[in-house]
Amino acid sequence: MKIMPNSRLQKAVVLLLAGMVLLACSFPSLAASPKNTPAAVRPTAGKTSASPAPHQAASSPAPQAEQAVSSTAFPTREPDPLDRLLGLRSVKIDLSALHPDGKSRTILVEIDSSGNMHVQESFPVMDAKVLPKDTDPNSFVSLGELFVLQGKAYHPDPRNPDWKTTPVDENFNQTLANELHGADGPAMWLDILPEGSIHAAGNDSVGGFAADKYLVDGKVGDQPISGTIWFEPKADALIQAELTVPAALLGSSGQTGVLKISLNTQQASIPLVKLPDIQMTTPLAQSTP
Protein backbone atom coordinates (compact mmCIF):
# COMPACT_ATOMS: atom_id res chain seq x y z
CA MET A 1 0.00 0.00 0.00
CA LYS A 2 1.16 3.54 -0.69
CA ILE A 3 -0.05 6.22 1.65
CA MET A 4 0.10 9.87 0.64
CA PRO A 5 3.08 11.94 1.91
CA ASN A 6 2.57 14.20 4.90
CA SER A 7 3.06 17.26 2.70
CA ARG A 8 -0.23 16.37 0.91
CA LEU A 9 -2.22 16.08 4.14
CA GLN A 10 -2.93 19.80 4.24
CA LYS A 11 -4.22 19.65 0.66
CA ALA A 12 -6.52 16.79 1.59
CA VAL A 13 -7.93 18.79 4.49
CA VAL A 14 -8.60 21.75 2.20
CA LEU A 15 -10.37 19.47 -0.26
CA LEU A 16 -12.30 17.85 2.58
CA LEU A 17 -13.75 21.20 3.59
CA ALA A 18 -14.64 21.88 -0.04
CA GLY A 19 -16.29 18.48 -0.23
CA MET A 20 -18.48 19.27 2.77
CA VAL A 21 -19.81 22.34 0.97
CA LEU A 22 -20.71 20.14 -1.99
CA LEU A 23 -22.87 17.95 0.24
CA ALA A 24 -25.47 20.73 0.30
CA CYS A 25 -25.65 20.98 -3.47
CA SER A 26 -28.18 19.42 -5.81
CA PHE A 27 -27.44 16.82 -8.51
CA PRO A 28 -26.56 19.34 -11.26
CA SER A 29 -23.64 20.44 -9.06
CA LEU A 30 -22.03 17.07 -9.70
CA ALA A 31 -20.80 18.43 -13.00
CA ALA A 32 -19.11 21.31 -11.18
CA SER A 33 -17.05 19.26 -8.71
CA PRO A 34 -13.33 20.07 -8.29
CA LYS A 35 -10.99 18.86 -11.00
CA ASN A 36 -8.23 17.67 -8.68
CA THR A 37 -8.39 15.60 -5.52
CA PRO A 38 -6.02 13.40 -3.51
CA ALA A 39 -5.00 10.05 -4.95
CA ALA A 40 -6.34 6.88 -3.36
CA VAL A 41 -4.13 4.30 -1.69
CA ARG A 42 -2.64 1.94 -4.22
CA PRO A 43 -1.77 -1.61 -3.10
CA THR A 44 0.67 -3.62 -5.17
CA ALA A 45 -1.28 -6.13 -7.26
CA GLY A 46 -1.24 -9.52 -5.58
CA LYS A 47 0.56 -8.19 -2.50
CA THR A 48 0.01 -10.32 0.60
CA SER A 49 2.39 -8.67 3.03
CA ALA A 50 0.74 -6.98 6.00
CA SER A 51 3.17 -4.06 5.83
CA PRO A 52 2.30 -1.06 3.64
CA ALA A 53 4.91 0.34 1.29
CA PRO A 54 7.06 3.20 2.64
CA HIS A 55 5.95 6.79 2.29
CA GLN A 56 6.81 8.47 -0.96
CA ALA A 57 9.22 11.32 -0.48
CA ALA A 58 7.58 14.72 -0.25
CA SER A 59 8.30 16.70 -3.41
CA SER A 60 8.23 20.09 -1.67
CA PRO A 61 8.24 21.62 1.83
CA ALA A 62 5.17 22.69 3.78
CA PRO A 63 5.12 26.29 2.42
CA GLN A 64 3.98 24.94 -0.95
CA ALA A 65 0.94 23.44 0.76
CA GLU A 66 0.17 26.87 2.20
CA GLN A 67 0.39 28.32 -1.29
CA ALA A 68 -2.12 25.71 -2.51
CA VAL A 69 -4.63 26.98 0.03
CA SER A 70 -4.82 30.33 -1.74
CA SER A 71 -4.72 28.86 -5.24
CA THR A 72 -7.14 26.70 -7.23
CA ALA A 73 -4.32 25.14 -9.27
CA PHE A 74 -3.75 21.80 -7.51
CA PRO A 75 -1.45 19.22 -9.12
CA THR A 76 -3.23 16.85 -11.46
CA ARG A 77 -4.26 13.61 -9.76
CA GLU A 78 -2.75 10.48 -11.25
CA PRO A 79 -5.09 7.56 -12.11
CA ASP A 80 -5.63 5.32 -9.09
CA PRO A 81 -7.76 2.29 -8.07
CA LEU A 82 -11.00 4.29 -7.98
CA ASP A 83 -10.36 5.60 -11.50
CA ARG A 84 -9.74 2.05 -12.65
CA LEU A 85 -13.03 1.03 -11.00
CA LEU A 86 -14.79 3.23 -13.55
CA GLY A 87 -12.88 1.41 -16.28
CA LEU A 88 -14.64 -1.88 -15.48
CA ARG A 89 -17.47 -3.06 -17.74
CA SER A 90 -20.85 -4.71 -17.02
CA VAL A 91 -20.91 -3.68 -13.37
CA LYS A 92 -23.12 -1.90 -10.84
CA ILE A 93 -21.40 0.51 -8.45
CA ASP A 94 -23.21 1.69 -5.34
CA LEU A 95 -21.60 4.38 -3.15
CA SER A 96 -23.47 5.52 -0.06
CA ALA A 97 -22.60 7.85 2.81
CA LEU A 98 -24.62 8.00 6.02
CA HIS A 99 -23.79 11.17 7.95
CA PRO A 100 -23.82 11.65 11.73
CA ASP A 101 -27.01 13.72 11.49
CA GLY A 102 -28.83 10.81 9.86
CA LYS A 103 -28.83 12.28 6.35
CA SER A 104 -27.65 9.99 3.58
CA ARG A 105 -26.37 10.36 0.06
CA THR A 106 -26.08 7.66 -2.58
CA ILE A 107 -24.70 7.32 -6.10
CA LEU A 108 -25.70 4.32 -8.20
CA VAL A 109 -23.74 3.77 -11.42
CA GLU A 110 -24.51 1.11 -14.00
CA ILE A 111 -21.80 0.61 -16.64
CA ASP A 112 -22.66 -1.43 -19.72
CA SER A 113 -20.30 -3.51 -21.86
CA SER A 114 -19.41 -0.44 -23.96
CA GLY A 115 -18.54 1.79 -21.01
CA ASN A 116 -21.70 3.92 -21.23
CA MET A 117 -23.41 4.70 -17.93
CA HIS A 118 -26.76 5.16 -16.27
CA VAL A 119 -26.27 7.24 -13.13
CA GLN A 120 -28.68 8.00 -10.32
CA GLU A 121 -27.90 10.12 -7.29
CA SER A 122 -30.03 10.86 -4.25
CA PHE A 123 -29.13 13.39 -1.60
CA PRO A 124 -30.66 15.10 1.43
CA VAL A 125 -32.99 18.07 1.14
CA MET A 126 -30.90 21.23 0.96
CA ASP A 127 -30.31 23.18 4.16
CA ALA A 128 -32.37 26.38 4.23
CA LYS A 129 -29.35 28.19 5.71
CA VAL A 130 -27.41 27.91 2.44
CA LEU A 131 -30.31 28.98 0.23
CA PRO A 132 -31.54 32.49 -0.64
CA LYS A 133 -34.05 34.01 1.75
CA ASP A 134 -37.64 32.73 1.45
CA THR A 135 -36.53 29.75 -0.69
CA ASP A 136 -38.27 26.47 0.10
CA PRO A 137 -35.64 23.67 0.43
CA ASN A 138 -38.31 21.13 -0.55
CA SER A 139 -38.61 22.78 -3.96
CA PHE A 140 -35.32 21.16 -4.95
CA VAL A 141 -35.44 17.60 -6.24
CA SER A 142 -33.63 14.97 -4.16
CA LEU A 143 -32.98 12.55 -7.02
CA GLY A 144 -30.95 13.10 -10.16
CA GLU A 145 -30.58 10.89 -13.23
CA LEU A 146 -28.05 11.01 -16.04
CA PHE A 147 -27.40 8.94 -19.14
CA VAL A 148 -23.74 8.98 -20.17
CA LEU A 149 -22.84 8.13 -23.76
CA GLN A 150 -19.20 8.29 -24.90
CA GLY A 151 -18.36 10.34 -21.82
CA LYS A 152 -21.08 12.96 -22.36
CA ALA A 153 -23.87 13.21 -19.79
CA TYR A 154 -27.49 13.94 -20.68
CA HIS A 155 -30.18 14.84 -18.16
CA PRO A 156 -33.77 13.92 -19.16
CA ASP A 157 -35.82 17.11 -19.01
CA PRO A 158 -39.48 16.97 -20.06
CA ARG A 159 -39.47 20.77 -20.43
CA ASN A 160 -36.50 20.87 -22.78
CA PRO A 161 -37.06 19.33 -26.24
CA ASP A 162 -33.32 19.64 -26.98
CA TRP A 163 -32.06 17.68 -23.97
CA LYS A 164 -30.93 14.76 -26.16
CA THR A 165 -28.63 17.00 -28.16
CA THR A 166 -27.44 19.21 -25.31
CA PRO A 167 -25.19 17.35 -22.84
CA VAL A 168 -24.98 18.82 -19.35
CA ASP A 169 -21.39 17.60 -19.01
CA GLU A 170 -18.93 17.02 -21.85
CA ASN A 171 -16.52 14.96 -19.70
CA PHE A 172 -18.65 13.22 -17.11
CA ASN A 173 -16.20 10.36 -16.53
CA GLN A 174 -13.78 12.85 -14.98
CA THR A 175 -16.58 14.51 -13.03
CA LEU A 176 -17.70 11.19 -11.58
CA ALA A 177 -14.12 10.25 -10.70
CA ASN A 178 -13.79 13.51 -8.80
CA GLU A 179 -17.05 12.79 -7.00
CA LEU A 180 -15.84 9.36 -5.88
CA HIS A 181 -12.71 11.01 -4.49
CA GLY A 182 -14.71 13.52 -2.45
CA ALA A 183 -15.57 13.56 1.25
CA ASP A 184 -18.31 10.95 0.77
CA GLY A 185 -15.92 8.50 -0.89
CA PRO A 186 -13.26 6.23 0.63
CA ALA A 187 -10.12 7.51 -1.11
CA MET A 188 -9.71 10.80 0.77
CA TRP A 189 -9.87 9.11 4.16
CA LEU A 190 -7.53 6.29 3.17
CA ASP A 191 -5.02 8.82 1.85
CA ILE A 192 -4.72 10.81 5.06
CA LEU A 193 -4.15 7.76 7.27
CA PRO A 194 -0.57 7.29 8.49
CA GLU A 195 1.66 4.44 7.33
CA GLY A 196 0.83 1.14 9.00
CA SER A 197 -2.93 1.74 9.08
CA ILE A 198 -3.80 -0.74 6.32
CA HIS A 199 -3.10 -4.46 6.70
CA ALA A 200 -3.49 -7.32 4.23
CA ALA A 201 -6.13 -9.83 5.37
CA GLY A 202 -5.99 -12.52 2.71
CA ASN A 203 -8.26 -13.16 -0.26
CA ASP A 204 -12.03 -12.90 -0.56
CA SER A 205 -14.86 -13.18 -3.09
CA VAL A 206 -17.12 -10.12 -3.35
CA GLY A 207 -19.57 -9.04 -6.02
CA GLY A 208 -18.45 -11.80 -8.37
CA PHE A 209 -14.79 -10.74 -8.11
CA ALA A 210 -11.79 -12.52 -6.63
CA ALA A 211 -10.38 -9.78 -4.43
CA ASP A 212 -7.52 -8.93 -2.06
CA LYS A 213 -8.87 -7.92 1.34
CA TYR A 214 -7.35 -5.28 3.63
CA LEU A 215 -8.26 -4.17 7.15
CA VAL A 216 -8.17 -0.45 7.97
CA ASP A 217 -7.28 0.62 11.50
CA GLY A 218 -5.55 3.96 12.00
CA LYS A 219 -5.83 7.42 13.46
CA VAL A 220 -5.74 10.97 12.15
CA GLY A 221 -4.67 12.91 15.19
CA ASP A 222 -6.54 11.10 17.96
CA GLN A 223 -9.52 10.20 15.75
CA PRO A 224 -9.80 6.53 14.62
CA ILE A 225 -10.74 5.52 11.08
CA SER A 226 -11.56 1.85 10.67
CA GLY A 227 -13.07 -0.60 8.23
CA THR A 228 -12.30 -2.99 5.40
CA ILE A 229 -11.43 -2.50 1.72
CA TRP A 230 -11.26 -4.92 -1.22
CA PHE A 231 -9.17 -4.65 -4.40
CA GLU A 232 -9.53 -6.57 -7.65
CA PRO A 233 -5.85 -7.33 -8.40
CA LYS A 234 -6.07 -7.84 -12.18
CA ALA A 235 -7.48 -4.37 -12.79
CA ASP A 236 -5.92 -2.93 -9.59
CA ALA A 237 -9.35 -1.47 -8.84
CA LEU A 238 -10.93 -0.64 -5.50
CA ILE A 239 -14.23 -2.51 -5.75
CA GLN A 240 -15.58 -2.50 -2.21
CA ALA A 241 -15.09 -0.52 1.00
CA GLU A 242 -16.69 -0.17 4.40
CA LEU A 243 -15.28 2.76 6.39
CA THR A 244 -16.23 4.51 9.62
CA VAL A 245 -15.01 8.10 10.05
CA PRO A 246 -15.49 10.11 13.27
CA ALA A 247 -17.65 13.23 13.02
CA ALA A 248 -14.80 15.22 14.53
CA LEU A 249 -12.94 14.94 11.20
CA LEU A 250 -15.83 16.44 9.21
CA GLY A 251 -15.02 20.04 10.09
CA SER A 252 -17.94 20.84 12.43
CA SER A 253 -16.90 21.49 16.02
CA GLY A 254 -18.91 19.69 18.66
CA GLN A 255 -20.41 17.21 16.20
CA THR A 256 -20.66 13.64 17.45
CA GLY A 257 -21.25 10.27 15.82
CA VAL A 258 -19.64 8.83 12.68
CA LEU A 259 -19.75 9.02 8.90
CA LYS A 260 -20.34 5.56 7.43
CA ILE A 261 -19.10 5.08 3.86
CA SER A 262 -20.05 2.00 1.85
CA LEU A 263 -18.80 1.18 -1.66
CA ASN A 264 -20.13 -1.96 -3.35
CA THR A 265 -19.42 -3.18 -6.88
CA GLN A 266 -21.25 -6.10 -8.47
CA GLN A 267 -20.70 -7.85 -11.78
CA ALA A 268 -23.99 -7.60 -13.68
CA SER A 269 -25.60 -7.87 -17.07
CA ILE A 270 -26.37 -4.23 -17.89
CA PRO A 271 -28.56 -3.43 -20.93
CA LEU A 272 -26.84 -1.13 -23.40
CA VAL A 273 -27.38 2.41 -22.19
CA LYS A 274 -29.31 4.69 -24.54
CA LEU A 275 -31.21 7.94 -24.21
CA PRO A 276 -34.82 7.21 -23.22
CA ASP A 277 -37.95 8.59 -24.81
CA ILE A 278 -39.83 10.74 -22.30
CA GLN A 279 -43.16 12.53 -22.35
CA MET A 280 -42.58 16.22 -23.00
CA THR A 281 -44.50 18.81 -21.06
CA THR A 282 -45.46 22.35 -22.02
CA PRO A 283 -44.71 25.05 -19.42
CA LEU A 284 -47.85 26.71 -18.12
CA ALA A 285 -48.48 30.06 -19.76
CA GLN A 286 -48.09 32.98 -17.38
CA SER A 287 -51.31 34.85 -16.75
CA THR A 288 -51.50 38.48 -17.83
CA PRO A 289 -52.38 40.93 -15.07
C-alpha positions in Angstrom: 0.0 0.0 0.0 1.2 3.5 -0.7 -0.1 6.2 1.7 0.1 9.9 0.6 3.1 11.9 1.9 2.6 14.2 4.9 3.1 17.3 2.7 -0.2 16.4 0.9 -2.2 16.1 4.1 -2.9 19.8 4.2 -4.2 19.7 0.7 -6.5 16.8 1.6 -7.9 18.8 4.5 -8.6 21.7 2.2 -10.4 19.5 -0.3 -12.3 17.8 2.6 -13.8 21.2 3.6 -14.6 21.9 0.0 -16.3 18.5 -0.2 -18.5 19.3 2.8 -19.8 22.3 1.0 -20.7 20.1 -2.0 -22.9 18.0 0.2 -25.5 20.7 0.3 -25.6 21.0 -3.5 -28.2 19.4 -5.8 -27.4 16.8 -8.5 -26.6 19.3 -11.3 -23.6 20.4 -9.1 -22.0 17.1 -9.7 -20.8 18.4 -13.0 -19.1 21.3 -11.2 -17.0 19.3 -8.7 -13.3 20.1 -8.3 -11.0 18.9 -11.0 -8.2 17.7 -8.7 -8.4 15.6 -5.5 -6.0 13.4 -3.5 -5.0 10.0 -5.0 -6.3 6.9 -3.4 -4.1 4.3 -1.7 -2.6 1.9 -4.2 -1.8 -1.6 -3.1 0.7 -3.6 -5.2 -1.3 -6.1 -7.3 -1.2 -9.5 -5.6 0.6 -8.2 -2.5 0.0 -10.3 0.6 2.4 -8.7 3.0 0.7 -7.0 6.0 3.2 -4.1 5.8 2.3 -1.1 3.6 4.9 0.3 1.3 7.1 3.2 2.6 6.0 6.8 2.3 6.8 8.5 -1.0 9.2 11.3 -0.5 7.6 14.7 -0.3 8.3 16.7 -3.4 8.2 20.1 -1.7 8.2 21.6 1.8 5.2 22.7 3.8 5.1 26.3 2.4 4.0 24.9 -1.0 0.9 23.4 0.8 0.2 26.9 2.2 0.4 28.3 -1.3 -2.1 25.7 -2.5 -4.6 27.0 0.0 -4.8 30.3 -1.7 -4.7 28.9 -5.2 -7.1 26.7 -7.2 -4.3 25.1 -9.3 -3.8 21.8 -7.5 -1.4 19.2 -9.1 -3.2 16.8 -11.5 -4.3 13.6 -9.8 -2.7 10.5 -11.3 -5.1 7.6 -12.1 -5.6 5.3 -9.1 -7.8 2.3 -8.1 -11.0 4.3 -8.0 -10.4 5.6 -11.5 -9.7 2.0 -12.7 -13.0 1.0 -11.0 -14.8 3.2 -13.5 -12.9 1.4 -16.3 -14.6 -1.9 -15.5 -17.5 -3.1 -17.7 -20.8 -4.7 -17.0 -20.9 -3.7 -13.4 -23.1 -1.9 -10.8 -21.4 0.5 -8.5 -23.2 1.7 -5.3 -21.6 4.4 -3.2 -23.5 5.5 -0.1 -22.6 7.8 2.8 -24.6 8.0 6.0 -23.8 11.2 7.9 -23.8 11.6 11.7 -27.0 13.7 11.5 -28.8 10.8 9.9 -28.8 12.3 6.4 -27.6 10.0 3.6 -26.4 10.4 0.1 -26.1 7.7 -2.6 -24.7 7.3 -6.1 -25.7 4.3 -8.2 -23.7 3.8 -11.4 -24.5 1.1 -14.0 -21.8 0.6 -16.6 -22.7 -1.4 -19.7 -20.3 -3.5 -21.9 -19.4 -0.4 -24.0 -18.5 1.8 -21.0 -21.7 3.9 -21.2 -23.4 4.7 -17.9 -26.8 5.2 -16.3 -26.3 7.2 -13.1 -28.7 8.0 -10.3 -27.9 10.1 -7.3 -30.0 10.9 -4.3 -29.1 13.4 -1.6 -30.7 15.1 1.4 -33.0 18.1 1.1 -30.9 21.2 1.0 -30.3 23.2 4.2 -32.4 26.4 4.2 -29.4 28.2 5.7 -27.4 27.9 2.4 -30.3 29.0 0.2 -31.5 32.5 -0.6 -34.0 34.0 1.8 -37.6 32.7 1.5 -36.5 29.8 -0.7 -38.3 26.5 0.1 -35.6 23.7 0.4 -38.3 21.1 -0.6 -38.6 22.8 -4.0 -35.3 21.2 -4.9 -35.4 17.6 -6.2 -33.6 15.0 -4.2 -33.0 12.6 -7.0 -31.0 13.1 -10.2 -30.6 10.9 -13.2 -28.1 11.0 -16.0 -27.4 8.9 -19.1 -23.7 9.0 -20.2 -22.8 8.1 -23.8 -19.2 8.3 -24.9 -18.4 10.3 -21.8 -21.1 13.0 -22.4 -23.9 13.2 -19.8 -27.5 13.9 -20.7 -30.2 14.8 -18.2 -33.8 13.9 -19.2 -35.8 17.1 -19.0 -39.5 17.0 -20.1 -39.5 20.8 -20.4 -36.5 20.9 -22.8 -37.1 19.3 -26.2 -33.3 19.6 -27.0 -32.1 17.7 -24.0 -30.9 14.8 -26.2 -28.6 17.0 -28.2 -27.4 19.2 -25.3 -25.2 17.3 -22.8 -25.0 18.8 -19.3 -21.4 17.6 -19.0 -18.9 17.0 -21.8 -16.5 15.0 -19.7 -18.7 13.2 -17.1 -16.2 10.4 -16.5 -13.8 12.8 -15.0 -16.6 14.5 -13.0 -17.7 11.2 -11.6 -14.1 10.2 -10.7 -13.8 13.5 -8.8 -17.1 12.8 -7.0 -15.8 9.4 -5.9 -12.7 11.0 -4.5 -14.7 13.5 -2.5 -15.6 13.6 1.3 -18.3 11.0 0.8 -15.9 8.5 -0.9 -13.3 6.2 0.6 -10.1 7.5 -1.1 -9.7 10.8 0.8 -9.9 9.1 4.2 -7.5 6.3 3.2 -5.0 8.8 1.9 -4.7 10.8 5.1 -4.1 7.8 7.3 -0.6 7.3 8.5 1.7 4.4 7.3 0.8 1.1 9.0 -2.9 1.7 9.1 -3.8 -0.7 6.3 -3.1 -4.5 6.7 -3.5 -7.3 4.2 -6.1 -9.8 5.4 -6.0 -12.5 2.7 -8.3 -13.2 -0.3 -12.0 -12.9 -0.6 -14.9 -13.2 -3.1 -17.1 -10.1 -3.3 -19.6 -9.0 -6.0 -18.5 -11.8 -8.4 -14.8 -10.7 -8.1 -11.8 -12.5 -6.6 -10.4 -9.8 -4.4 -7.5 -8.9 -2.1 -8.9 -7.9 1.3 -7.4 -5.3 3.6 -8.3 -4.2 7.1 -8.2 -0.5 8.0 -7.3 0.6 11.5 -5.5 4.0 12.0 -5.8 7.4 13.5 -5.7 11.0 12.2 -4.7 12.9 15.2 -6.5 11.1 18.0 -9.5 10.2 15.8 -9.8 6.5 14.6 -10.7 5.5 11.1 -11.6 1.8 10.7 -13.1 -0.6 8.2 -12.3 -3.0 5.4 -11.4 -2.5 1.7 -11.3 -4.9 -1.2 -9.2 -4.6 -4.4 -9.5 -6.6 -7.6 -5.9 -7.3 -8.4 -6.1 -7.8 -12.2 -7.5 -4.4 -12.8 -5.9 -2.9 -9.6 -9.4 -1.5 -8.8 -10.9 -0.6 -5.5 -14.2 -2.5 -5.7 -15.6 -2.5 -2.2 -15.1 -0.5 1.0 -16.7 -0.2 4.4 -15.3 2.8 6.4 -16.2 4.5 9.6 -15.0 8.1 10.1 -15.5 10.1 13.3 -17.6 13.2 13.0 -14.8 15.2 14.5 -12.9 14.9 11.2 -15.8 16.4 9.2 -15.0 20.0 10.1 -17.9 20.8 12.4 -16.9 21.5 16.0 -18.9 19.7 18.7 -20.4 17.2 16.2 -20.7 13.6 17.5 -21.2 10.3 15.8 -19.6 8.8 12.7 -19.8 9.0 8.9 -20.3 5.6 7.4 -19.1 5.1 3.9 -20.1 2.0 1.8 -18.8 1.2 -1.7 -20.1 -2.0 -3.3 -19.4 -3.2 -6.9 -21.3 -6.1 -8.5 -20.7 -7.8 -11.8 -24.0 -7.6 -13.7 -25.6 -7.9 -17.1 -26.4 -4.2 -17.9 -28.6 -3.4 -20.9 -26.8 -1.1 -23.4 -27.4 2.4 -22.2 -29.3 4.7 -24.5 -31.2 7.9 -24.2 -34.8 7.2 -23.2 -37.9 8.6 -24.8 -39.8 10.7 -22.3 -43.2 12.5 -22.3 -42.6 16.2 -23.0 -44.5 18.8 -21.1 -45.5 22.4 -22.0 -44.7 25.0 -19.4 -47.8 26.7 -18.1 -48.5 30.1 -19.8 -48.1 33.0 -17.4 -51.3 34.9 -16.8 -51.5 38.5 -17.8 -52.4 40.9 -15.1 
